[in-house]
Amino acid sequence: MGDVNGGDLVIRSCREEDLAVLEQVSPSPGTSQFHLRRYERQLAGEVIYLTAWLEGSPVGNLCLILGGPDNPQARDGLPAGPEINAFDVIPSHRDRGMGSALIAEAERRARDLGHAATVLGVEVNNHAAHRLYERLGYQDWPHGWMRGSYTWTDDSGREHEQEEVVVWMDKRLVVEN
Ligand SMILES: CC(C)(COP(=O)(O)OP(=O)(O)OC[C@H]1O[C@@H](n2cnc3c(N)ncnc32)[C@H](O)[C@@H]1OP(=O)(O)O)[C@@H](O)C(=O)NCCC(=O)NCCS
């Protein structure tokens, strides 16, 4: 993988032996074990869970959900294609191109699987992420904001639903011959 701002960045699918260090460096809330959940979905063939490594330490992750958004309303308003989800770079390593490299690798994987688009939802107040997506060629869909939610589990095992308001974006992938 390419050189990002002086370091040798490796981007690859998550492996079982990565899970402990991923959870240590980017802890999930409560007992959610998000890295394990995404890895299990990868084993089931539903996602590709990309992880970014610099000098052997994890610096970011991105989950490519191959079937597109779970929400049928979102799916109906977007071109068919995998969803970029769980996209995160650790705070100390942001603004060095690692997020862009993760997105590029996700798009390459999507293209290799024959998909013509990738899609994503971004919280309406996350202006930094929205600007980055626009820079990388993503466009807002024409349907405005949409309510969504995700669940997390606290230390006592109780599930919580976290609401969010997102705008969906998409990018048509150029198929290389
Ligand atoms: C969104 C996020 C994943 C982006 O990761 P990142 O590694 O900072 O992304 P990049 O470095 O590729 O791009 C960020 C900015 O740095 C700039 N940049 C890229 N390489 C650079 C470099 N070598 N030197 C200086 N700036 C650089 C980019 O052009 C971009 O600028 P922009 O914000 O004006 O578009 C990261 O900010 C993050 O984890 N945020 C919290 C979680 C989040 O919001 N996730 C998205 C949910 S939808």
The ligand as a Gaussian input file, in Angstrom:
#p B3LYP/6-31G(d) Opt

LIG

0 1
 C      -13.587000      11.362000       8.668000
 C      -12.216000      10.766000       8.956000
 C      -12.307000       9.239000       8.929000
 C      -11.236000      11.256000       7.874000
 O       -9.981000      10.629000       8.095000
 P       -8.602000      11.401000       7.771000
 O       -7.531000      10.389000       7.839000
 O       -8.476000      12.612000       8.602000
 O       -8.851000      11.800000       6.234000
 P       -7.808000      12.491000       5.230000
 O       -6.538000      12.805000       5.954000
 O       -7.720000      11.657000       4.030000
 O       -8.580000      13.806000       4.859000
 C       -8.861000      14.788000       5.826000
 C       -8.379000      16.140000       5.354000
 O       -6.959000      16.156000       5.373000
 C       -6.483000      16.545000       4.090000
 N       -5.231000      15.826000       3.840000
 C       -5.088000      14.616000       3.270000
 N       -3.794000      14.285000       3.187000
 C       -3.112000      15.297000       3.738000
 C       -1.742000      15.535000       3.982000
 N       -0.817000      14.659000       3.616000
 N       -1.421000      16.684000       4.604000
 C       -2.348000      17.575000       4.978000
 N       -3.679000      17.409000       4.773000
 C       -4.048000      16.281000       4.176000
 C       -7.561000      16.117000       3.142000
 O       -7.505000      16.829000       1.915000
 C       -8.780000      16.439000       3.932000
 O       -9.060000      17.814000       3.853000
 P      -10.552000      18.344000       3.799000
 O      -11.119000      18.009000       5.158000
 O      -10.433000      19.787000       3.592000
 O      -11.235000      17.585000       2.719000
 C      -11.673000      11.236000      10.341000
 O      -11.720000      12.640000      10.405000
 C      -12.452000      10.650000      11.515000
 O      -12.174000       9.541000      11.976000
 N      -13.455000      11.396000      12.036000
 C      -14.270000      10.925000      13.146000
 C      -15.205000       9.825000      12.704000
 C      -16.056000      10.280000      11.536000
 O      -16.558000      11.386000      11.498000
 N      -16.253000       9.370000      10.588000
 C      -17.066000       9.596000       9.410000
 C      -18.460000       9.221000       9.712000
 S      -19.528000       9.506000       8.318000

